[in-house]
Amino acid sequence: MRVLEISEFDTHALRRAVLRDGDPDRSVTFPEDSHSGAFHLGVSDADQVIIAVSTWIPRPCTEIPQSDAIQLRGMATSAHLQGTGVGGLMFEAGVSRCTAAGFDLLWARARDTALGFYARHGCSVIGSGFIEAETGLPHHIVVRHLITAAGT
């Protein structure tokens, strides 16, 4: 398996399958997909098939406004590979890239069903839970403080 930068369009198939229950009528594009500084990571298998995707967007976290933050959005791993470490591989590669770029906070609006994953990868839940309007599912804000090259 290999983590690589992909296009926003390369994220769509897995976003639809995993995050939109395969519904062809639900949107899989995010307004931030092409924002300045945004990037998309994927994991490809031995057959060069994309098996996990994520989008990383420089954006303030309203709960911790004084930070230089980046938001993780649209993280999805092929259903048959969830729980195998593929998502963690991609997550940690993204964290490394964000840390090297000088971000000091990673945050996400995480589905409650994924909170265990985020906890295993050094994230903490902050604030109260909420129902995400787009999905109708319970979510929480999760954050991970990053250690920059300067050691802060």
Number of C-alpha atoms within 10 A of each C-alpha: 14 13 19 15 15 17 14 20 11 15 25 16 19 24 23 20 17 17 18 17 11 13 12 11 8 13 12 19 15 12 6 17 20 14 12 9 12 17 20 24 24 30 22 17 14 8 7 10 11 23 22 28 31 25 24 24 21 19 19 17 19 9 12 13 10 10 16 16 25 24 20 25 19 25 23 22 27 17 12 8 12 14 11 10 12 22 23 18 16 22 22 12 16 24 22 14 12 21 19 15 11 16 20 19 23 27 26 22 19 24 19 17 10 11 18 10 16 20 14 10 14 12 19 16 18 13 9 8 15 15 13 14 8 9 12 9 13 15 20 21 21 22 26 19 18 21 17 16 12 7 6 9
